[in-house]
Amino acid sequence: MTGEATRAEICAVACAEAWRNDGEILASPIGSIPTIGARLARATFEPDLLLTDGEAMLGQGTWALGARPEVIEGWLPYRTIFDLIAAGRRHVMMSPSQIDRYGNANISAIGDFRRPTVALLGVRGAPGNTVNHPTSYWVPRHSARTFVPSVDMVSGVGYDRAARAGPTAARYHHLRRVVSNLGVFDFETADHRMRLVSVHPGVTVADIAAATGFDLVSPEEVAQTRQPTAEELELIRTVIDPEGARSAEVGG
Amino acid sequence: MTADEVVAELHSGMTIGIGGWGSRRKPMSLVRAIVRSDLADLTIVSYGGPDVGLLLAADKVSRLVYGFVSLDSIALEPHFRAARQSGALEVAEYDEGMLQWGLYAAACRLPFLPTRAGLGSDVLRVNPQLRTVASPYDDEELVAVPALHLDAALVHLNRADPYGNAQFLGPDLYFDDLFCMAARRAYVSCEKVVVTAELTAAAPVQTLRIQRWMVAGVVEAPHGAHFTSCDPDYGRDEEFQREYVRAAGDPAAWAEFRARYLDSGEAEYQAAVSSRPATGPGAG
């Protein structure tokens, strides 16, 4: 495999890392790059993950975006997914339109909920996901419009809101990481404020600060997001995304 | 029954649940019949797709209960967006699992079912009628999702017999059985009405998830889910869905769309759909 990793490939690997050590749970990626990441994680360091075909089947092996798994290992209609959410055996990666420093995330509506300036999808499963099992977020275009001081409609629950809502809301709440096109973030701080974990190659801490609408916790030494291995690049380019859908989600 | 006979049993002001999911296996022929009717002021409960969009565009809905409204391959539903952004639509936006719980509570004749979903989120802020409940067994405090009682439910299945035993042949039943059980009267449209013996001759008995005790009427509606998917009979008509979205963005184009597809009957709709020039990939 020749050629340096693109930003999209760095992002796919950073998404894959979200599922490291998750074991035998359902990885639910939303979007092309998280989907590449989840399939990559299972094909390499996290072989016990469960993956769906995006409809109602659990598939074995590693298949391309837009294709179907060759071997079906289970039936997972929406009702069973809801059961599995309540059982906690899932880690979802959603794509928020707004996210704040405590990880509150909005996929429902921008502006006043009663009369939004932009109506989005609705809260979907975000409220239940975030209080039942690990959740990560993927932001393909990091900007101060997405990383905001406060979100307009809390769909996915952040750390401050989970704590305030009481022990039942906080018991299974865990926001694992946020991956954007600029860097990787987590909430492993004393008060669970968002922390910069690593910058992608070619990105500076100042770039990220300028594109973020709140103060990030920033360690003195910020790591660089790791490069894909040769095996990972090969899998991304020839098996999982041979058509290059990843570069439509993240350029550069 | 015919679709118009189903609509004749419905009344303005009713709460109507619609099965399927997003832009998948929606009872679109029944929805189109409502669009043609003089029904108004409906409360619609749905994992929403173009069913919700068409009813909003026809001004049939005063209140909407949903977890999302999406066309799947096109994320945002244009009529839903317009209705929400106008501020005129009363809504109850729930977590997807809360919607299931509300239907299941109604099906089981329970006042509510408890769940963690919703805690800490703004679903509780924007739905101030929702209450929490203390567990009598430990210190848990849970959301009490109220039963979502439906006056009527509309679902579309692949096959049914004349008595209301109906079969899904695709990958997912979605929550069609819960919609039927939560309703005082449920109506099934289907691709094909067959004799009962043919149901188990064609597919395993586990596909017979809608049963006649849940169902008040059956309508044969070939291509009745169009333009949503009805696997394995047909997939989503992506080209038509794009045409729908394009038309929804402009009042004149929507008037034309309505005149071409919606103002006459279902037979005229299906004829207009099949007479479109081929515009798919590779078409000249």
Boltz contact constraints between the chains, C-beta under 6 A:
constraints:
  - contact:
      token1: [A, 55]
      token2: [B, 171]
      max_distance: 6.0
  - contact:
      token1: [A, 56]
      token2: [B, 171]
      max_distance: 6.0
  - contact:
      token1: [A, 56]
      token2: [B, 172]
      max_distance: 6.0
  - contact:
      token1: [A, 77]
      token2: [B, 172]
      max_distance: 6.0
  - contact:
      token1: [A, 82]
      token2: [B, 97]
      max_distance: 6.0
  - contact:
      token1: [A, 82]
      token2: [B, 100]
      max_distance: 6.0
  - contact:
      token1: [A, 113]
      token2: [B, 126]
      max_distance: 6.0
  - contact:
      token1: [A, 115]
      token2: [B, 87]
      max_distance: 6.0
  - contact:
      token1: [A, 116]
      token2: [B, 84]
      max_distance: 6.0
  - contact:
      token1: [A, 116]
      token2: [B, 85]
      max_distance: 6.0
  - contact:
      token1: [A, 119]
      token2: [B, 81]
      max_distance: 6.0
  - contact:
      token1: [A, 119]
      token2: [B, 84]
      max_distance: 6.0
  - contact:
      token1: [A, 119]
      token2: [B, 85]
      max_distance: 6.0
  - contact:
      token1: [A, 121]
      token2: [B, 68]
      max_distance: 6.0
  - contact:
      token1: [A, 121]
      token2: [B, 70]
      max_distance: 6.0
  - contact:
      token1: [A, 122]
      token2: [B, 66]
      max_distance: 6.0
  - contact:
      token1: [A, 122]
      token2: [B, 67]
      max_distance: 6.0
  - contact:
      token1: [A, 122]
      token2: [B, 68]
      max_distance: 6.0
  - contact:
      token1: [A, 122]
      token2: [B, 93]
      max_distance: 6.0
  - contact:
      token1: [A, 123]
      token2: [B, 93]
      max_distance: 6.0
  - contact:
      token1: [A, 123]
      token2: [B, 95]
      max_distance: 6.0
  - contact:
      token1: [A, 123]
      token2: [B, 123]
      max_distance: 6.0
  - contact:
      token1: [A, 124]
      token2: [B, 68]
      max_distance: 6.0
  - contact:
      token1: [A, 124]
      token2: [B, 96]
      max_distance: 6.0
  - contact:
      token1: [A, 125]
      token2: [B, 96]
      max_distance: 6.0
  - contact:
      token1: [A, 127]
      token2: [B, 95]
      max_distance: 6.0
  - contact:
      token1: [A, 127]
      token2: [B, 117]
      max_distance: 6.0
  - contact:
      token1: [A, 127]
      token2: [B, 118]
      max_distance: 6.0
  - contact:
      token1: [A, 127]
      token2: [B, 121]
      max_distance: 6.0
  - contact:
      token1: [A, 127]
      token2: [B, 123]
      max_distance: 6.0
  - contact:
      token1: [A, 128]
      token2: [B, 95]
      max_distance: 6.0
  - contact:
      token1: [A, 128]
      token2: [B, 97]
      max_distance: 6.0
  - contact:
      token1: [A, 128]
      token2: [B, 117]
      max_distance: 6.0
  - contact:
      token1: [A, 131]
      token2: [B, 116]
      max_distance: 6.0
  - contact:
      token1: [A, 131]
      token2: [B, 119]
      max_distance: 6.0
  - contact:
      token1: [A, 132]
      token2: [B, 116]
      max_distance: 6.0
  - contact:
      token1: [A, 153]
      token2: [B, 122]
      max_distance: 6.0
  - contact:
      token1: [A, 154]
      token2: [B, 121]
      max_distance: 6.0
  - contact:
      token1: [A, 154]
      token2: [B, 122]
      max_distance: 6.0
  - contact:
      token1: [A, 157]
      token2: [B, 120]
      max_distance: 6.0
  - contact:
      token1: [A, 157]
      token2: [B, 121]
      max_distance: 6.0
  - contact:
      token1: [A, 161]
      token2: [B, 120]
      max_distance: 6.0
  - contact:
      token1: [A, 162]
      token2: [B, 120]
      max_distance: 6.0
  - contact:
      token1: [A, 165]
      token2: [B, 119]
      max_distance: 6.0
  - contact:
      token1: [A, 165]
      token2: [B, 120]
      max_distance: 6.0
  - contact:
      token1: [A, 166]
      token2: [B, 141]
      max_distance: 6.0
  - contact:
      token1: [A, 168]
      token2: [B, 116]
      max_distance: 6.0
  - contact:
      token1: [A, 168]
      token2: [B, 140]
      max_distance: 6.0
  - contact:
      token1: [A, 168]
      token2: [B, 141]
      max_distance: 6.0
  - contact:
      token1: [A, 169]
      token2: [B, 119]
      max_distance: 6.0
  - contact:
      token1: [A, 169]
      token2: [B, 120]
      max_distance: 6.0
